[in-house]
């Protein structure tokens, strides 16, 4: 089914433009409320958000929709996406909602939905909500005396911090560690520095002053230059960067070298394998993960299972096949022993646990393999589907022949933005650059 509203991670777009309008947000509340109205109990939904200015608009519209459907609404305020997933289960809600566009700039926003088990919705459930969105819903709304109530919940930050801390060994302390914490001016601007401080660290917080329009702006997991400078300036042991909704993690070592999601997967998988904690015999990642990670895992006699891009597909494979570690190169880390979705803070704590156990500098602990040359470029388009163009298909086929068995090629449309992503990797850096540039040129013509 081709979705009109849902993409790879819920509904996302420019605020106040289709589909991220107040009108559609209200209808999402109605449709999702109707879809999850099961049984005679009093139904409830928890709603969290990041720090975007448009969050106020989307939040109030969702409240109107859910209460119209007869659901009581528990408002969490600015809080990380994984906290919403955790609290959906903990508070026995029928559905959870996170208002966020993750790593995107403040102009965008999105709606992520979680089921009562804390997992993101399946394609099947999203499709059922899609159908309801375009139906006449008046007759399916609650009776006047069954309209829901909205309440703002206090103390949710403390609950999430305690949850995150409990993922560590009981006596573990971060005493003596200086950590620069980049909160991306996003949802974790309070909880992440507080959690690290409570564990004993000397915390230098940056990206912790959101104003509604500076989320992810020159900070966070997608822009680490400021973090690198601050690590060097403060002589910190490690830098930690989250994204706008704190479900991603990127690390910077004491020398200001960036450690991406693939390196983190290698680090944690090796440590968990040694300590008999790794389940499934390997790691689940996506087609974007570096070939170097695959070779590293194979040397450890572990498998790398690749899924399509999107942490929900990683989670789905993990659940179906018994893995407890998965993630994406971009920093989504799914550790299913602890959480049902990507959790940047929990992942950071697990990295710190390995660093503490190894008792070595972060640069020695966290760089596990040499990545093969990998290049990705984006082509923006306005209309149509450039990948369906005949010349584009021919260019892709020719590139695959040039790479042969010495590399990989991944061409895909973004599920969250009108972009075609062109990625190639292999041992020959010059060949990789030529292949990507040739395909980009053809896609640009098709997208014009």
C-alpha positions in Angstrom: 0.0 0.0 0.0 1.3 3.5 -0.9 0.8 5.7 2.2 -0.6 9.2 1.8 0.4 10.2 5.4 2.8 7.7 6.9 6.4 7.4 6.0 9.2 5.3 7.4 8.9 6.9 10.8 5.3 8.0 11.4 4.0 11.1 9.8 6.4 13.9 9.0 6.6 17.2 7.1 7.0 20.9 7.2 4.9 22.4 10.1 1.7 24.1 9.0 1.9 22.4 5.6 0.4 19.1 4.5 0.5 16.7 6.1 1.7 18.4 9.3 -1.3 20.7 9.9 -3.4 21.1 13.0 -6.4 19.8 11.1 -4.6 16.5 10.1 -3.1 16.2 13.6 -6.6 16.4 15.1 -7.8 13.7 12.6 -4.8 11.5 13.5 -5.9 11.8 17.2 -9.5 10.8 16.2 -8.4 8.0 13.9 -5.8 6.5 16.2 -8.2 6.9 19.2 -10.9 5.0 17.3 -8.5 2.3 16.1 -7.2 1.6 19.7 -10.6 1.8 21.4 -10.7 -1.8 22.5 -12.8 -3.0 25.3 -15.0 -1.2 27.9 -12.2 0.2 30.1 -11.4 3.9 30.2 -8.8 4.4 27.5 -5.7 6.6 27.8 -3.0 8.0 25.6 0.4 9.5 26.6 1.8 12.3 24.5 5.3 13.6 24.6 7.1 16.1 22.4 10.5 17.6 21.6 11.2 21.4 21.8 10.0 22.6 18.4 7.8 25.7 18.3 5.2 23.9 16.3 4.9 21.2 19.0 2.4 23.4 20.9 0.1 23.5 17.8 0.4 19.7 17.1 0.0 18.8 20.8 -3.2 20.7 21.2 -4.7 19.4 18.0 -3.9 15.8 19.0 -5.5 16.4 22.4 -8.7 17.6 20.6 -8.7 14.5 18.4 -8.0 11.9 21.1 -10.5 13.4 23.6 -13.1 13.5 20.9 -12.5 9.8 20.4 -13.1 9.3 24.1 -9.5 8.9 25.3 -8.0 10.5 28.3 -4.8 12.3 27.5 -1.7 12.3 29.7 0.6 15.1 28.6 4.3 14.5 29.3 5.8 17.7 27.9 9.3 17.7 26.3 10.8 14.3 26.8 12.8 11.8 24.7 11.0 9.4 22.3 12.2 6.3 24.1 10.7 7.8 27.3 7.4 7.9 25.6 7.7 4.3 24.6 8.7 3.3 28.1 5.9 5.3 29.8 3.3 4.0 27.4 3.9 0.6 28.9 4.6 1.7 32.4 1.4 3.8 32.6 -0.7 1.1 30.9 -1.7 3.5 28.1 -3.5 2.2 25.1 -1.3 4.2 22.7 1.7 6.5 22.9 2.5 9.5 20.8 5.7 11.4 20.2 5.6 14.8 18.5 9.0 15.2 16.8 10.8 15.3 13.5 13.9 13.7 15.1 17.1 15.1 13.5 15.3 17.5 11.1 15.4 21.2 11.5 12.8 23.1 13.5 10.6 23.9 10.5 9.6 20.2 10.3 7.6 18.2 12.8 6.2 14.7 13.0 3.9 12.3 14.8 5.2 8.9 15.9 2.8 6.4 17.3 3.4 3.5 19.7 1.2 0.6 20.7 0.4 -0.4 24.3 3.5 -2.7 24.2 5.8 0.3 23.6 6.7 -0.7 20.0 6.1 1.5 16.9 3.0 0.5 15.0 3.2 -2.1 12.3 2.5 -1.3 8.6 -0.8 -3.0 9.0 -2.0 -0.9 11.9 -0.7 2.3 10.2 -2.7 1.3 7.1 -5.9 1.0 9.1 -5.3 4.5 10.6 -4.6 5.8 7.1 -8.0 4.5 5.9 -9.8 6.2 8.9 -8.1 9.5 8.2 -10.0 10.1 5.0 -13.3 8.8 6.3 -16.2 10.7 7.8 -15.5 10.1 11.6 -18.4 12.0 13.2 -20.5 8.9 13.9 -17.6 7.1 15.4 -16.7 9.7 18.0 -17.4 9.5 21.7 -20.8 10.3 23.2 -20.9 13.7 24.8 -20.7 12.2 28.3 -17.7 10.0 27.3 -15.4 12.7 25.9 -11.9 12.3 27.3 -10.0 14.6 29.7 -6.5 16.0 29.4 -4.0 16.1 32.3 -0.4 17.2 32.5 1.7 14.6 34.3 4.5 15.5 36.7 7.6 13.6 37.6 8.1 11.8 34.2 11.7 13.0 33.9 12.7 11.4 37.1 11.0 8.1 36.1 12.9 8.0 32.9 16.2 8.9 34.5 15.8 6.0 37.0 14.8 3.7 34.2 18.0 4.6 32.2 20.2 4.3 35.3 18.9 0.8 36.1 20.3 -0.5 32.8 23.8 -0.3 34.3 25.5 -2.6 36.8 24.3 -1.7 40.2 27.6 -0.3 41.6 28.8 1.4 38.5 29.9 5.0 38.9 31.1 7.7 36.5 33.2 9.4 39.2 36.2 11.0 37.7 34.9 11.1 34.2 34.4 14.5 32.4 31.7 14.2 29.8 30.5 16.8 27.3 26.8 16.2 26.7 25.3 17.7 23.5 21.5 17.6 23.9 20.8 19.1 20.4 18.6 21.7 22.0 16.0 18.9 22.0 13.9 16.6 24.1 16.7 15.4 26.4 18.0 18.8 27.4 17.0 18.1 31.0 17.2 14.4 31.5 20.5 13.5 29.8 22.8 15.9 31.8 20.9 15.1 35.0 21.3 11.3 34.5 25.0 11.5 33.9 25.5 13.9 36.9 23.5 11.6 39.2 25.9 8.8 38.2 28.9 10.9 39.3 30.2 12.4 36.1 31.5 15.9 35.7 29.1 17.0 33.0 29.6 19.9 30.6 26.3 20.4 28.9 25.9 22.1 25.5 22.8 22.2 23.2 20.8 22.5 26.4 19.0 25.8 25.9 16.1 25.2 23.5 14.2 28.2 22.2 11.8 26.5 19.9 13.8 27.2 16.7 17.3 26.0 17.5 16.7 22.2 17.8 19.5 20.3 15.9 20.9 23.7 14.7 24.7 23.2 14.4 24.6 20.7 17.3 23.6 17.2 18.1 24.3 13.9 16.4 24.1 15.3 12.9 26.4 18.2 13.5 29.3 17.3 15.9 31.8 20.1 15.2 30.7 22.1 18.3 30.9 19.0 20.4 34.4 18.2 19.1 35.6 21.7 20.0 34.1 21.5 23.5 35.7 18.1 24.2 39.1 19.6 23.2 38.5 22.8 25.1 37.5 21.1 28.4 39.9 18.1 28.0 36.9 15.8 28.4 37.2 12.0 28.4 34.3 11.6 26.0 31.6 13.6 24.1 28.1 12.3 23.7 25.7 13.7 21.1 22.0 13.0 20.9 19.5 14.2 18.2 16.3 16.2 18.6 14.2 13.4 20.1 17.2 11.6 21.7 16.7 8.2 20.0 20.2 8.5 18.3 23.7 8.5 19.7 27.0 9.6 18.3 30.2 9.6 20.4 33.3 11.7 20.2 36.5 10.4 21.8 39.0 12.4 23.9 40.9 13.4 20.7 37.7 14.8 19.1 37.3 11.9 16.7 33.8 11.0 15.8 32.5 7.4 16.5 29.4 6.6 14.6 26.6 4.0 15.0 28.5 1.3 13.2 31.5 1.6 15.6 29.1 1.6 18.6 27.5 -1.6 17.3 30.9 -3.2 17.0 31.9 -2.1 20.4 28.8 -3.3 22.3 28.4 -6.5 20.3 32.0 -7.6 21.0 31.6 -6.8 24.7 28.2 -8.5 25.0 29.5 -11.5 23.2 32.4 -11.9 25.5 30.1 -11.6 28.5 27.5 -14.0 27.1 24.9 -11.3 26.8 24.5 -11.1 23.0 21.5 -12.9 21.7 20.8 -14.1 18.1 24.5 -14.7 17.2 25.0 -11.3 15.7 23.7 -7.8 15.1 20.8 -6.4 13.0 21.6 -3.2 11.0 20.4 -1.7 7.7 21.7 -1.6 4.2 23.5 1.6 5.1 25.9 0.1 7.6 29.6 0.0 6.5 31.1 -3.1 5.0 33.9 -2.8 7.6 31.3 -3.5 10.3 30.2 -6.7 8.5 33.8 -7.9 8.1 34.6 -7.1 11.8 31.6 -9.1 13.0 32.4 -12.0 10.7 35.9 -12.1 12.2 34.2 -12.5 15.6 32.1 -15.3 14.1 29.0 -13.1 14.4 26.5 -12.3 11.7 25.4 -8.9 10.3 21.7 -9.0 9.2 20.7 -6.1 7.0 17.2 -4.6 6.8 15.7 -1.7 4.8 16.4 1.7 6.3 14.3 2.6 9.4 14.8 1.6 13.0 11.3 0.1 13.1 12.4 -2.5 10.5 15.5 -3.3 12.6 13.3 -3.8 15.6 10.9 -6.0 13.7 13.7 -8.3 12.6 15.1 -8.4 16.1 11.8 -9.4 17.6 11.1 -12.0 15.0 14.5 -13.7 15.1 15.7 -13.3 18.7 18.4 -10.6 18.5 18.9 -8.1 21.3 21.2 -5.6 19.6 20.6 -3.6 16.4 20.9 -0.2 15.0 21.8 2.2 12.3 25.0 4.0 11.2 23.2 7.2 12.0 23.2 6.4 15.7 19.9 4.6 16.3 20.8 1.9 18.9 18.2 -0.6 19.8 19.0 -2.7 22.9 15.9 -4.8 23.3 16.9 -6.1 26.8 16.2 -2.5 27.9 14.0 -0.7 25.5 11.5 -1.2 22.6 12.9 1.6 20.4 16.1 3.5 19.8 17.4 5.1 23.0 20.3 7.4 22.8 20.8 7.9 26.5 20.6 4.2 27.4 23.0 3.4 24.5 25.4 6.1 25.8 25.3 4.5 29.2 26.2 1.1 27.7 29.1 2.6 25.9 30.3 4.1 29.1 29.9 0.8 30.9 32.3 -0.8 28.3 34.8 2.1 28.7 34.7 1.6 32.5 35.2 -2.1 32.2 38.1 -1.8 29.8 39.7 1.0 31.8 41.3 2.5 28.7 40.9 5.8 26.8 37.8 6.1 24.7 39.9 6.2 21.5 41.4 2.8 22.3 38.1 1.2 23.3 35.6 2.6 20.7 37.3 2.3 17.4 36.9 -1.4 16.5 37.4 -1.5 12.7 38.6 0.6 9.8 35.6 1.6 7.7 35.8 1.1 4.0 35.4 4.2 1.9 31.7 5.1 1.8 30.1 8.1 0.1 26.5 9.2 0.1 25.0 12.2 -1.7 21.4 13.4 -1.7 19.4 14.7 -4.6 16.3 16.7 -3.8 13.3 16.4 -6.1 9.9 18.1 -6.2 7.7 15.8 -8.2 7.5 12.3 -9.6 9.7 9.3 -8.8 13.2 9.8 -10.3 14.2 6.2 -9.6 11.5 5.1 -12.1 13.3 6.9 -14.9 14.8 4.7 -17.6 18.1 6.4 -17.8 18.5 6.3 -14.0 17.8 2.6 -14.0 20.5 2.1 -16.7 23.0 4.2 -14.8 22.4 2.1 -11.6 22.9 -1.1 -13.6 26.1 0.2 -15.1 27.4 1.2 -11.7 26.7 -2.2 -10.2 28.7 -3.8 -13.0 31.6 -1.5 -12.3 31.6 -2.3 -8.6 31.3 -6.0 -9.1 32.1 -7.9 -5.9 34.4 -5.2 -4.6 31.7 -2.9 -3.2 28.0 -2.2 -2.5 25.5 0.3 -4.0 22.4 1.5 -2.3 20.0 3.9 -4.0 16.8 4.7 -2.2 14.1 7.4 -1.7 14.1 8.9 1.8 11.0 8.1 3.8 11.1 11.4 5.6 12.2 14.0 3.0 11.8 14.4 -0.8 15.4 13.2 -1.3 17.0 10.4 -3.3 19.9 9.0 -1.4 22.8 7.6 -3.5 25.4 5.6 -1.5 28.3 3.4 -2.6 31.1 1.8 -0.7 34.1 -0.4 -1.4 37.9 -0.7 -1.2 38.6 1.6 -4.2 37.8 5.2 -3.0 38.3 6.7 -6.5 35.9 4.2 -8.0 33.3 4.8 -5.3 33.4 8.6 -5.9 33.1 8.2 -9.6 30.2 5.8 -9.3 28.2 8.1 -6.9 28.9 11.2 -9.0 27.8 9.6 -12.2 24.5 8.3 -10.7 23.8 11.7 -9.0 24.2 13.5 -12.3 21.6 11.3 -14.0 19.2 11.5 -11.0 19.5 15.3 -11.0 18.5 15.4 -14.7 15.5 13.1 -14.0 14.5 15.2 -11.0 14.7 18.5 -12.8 
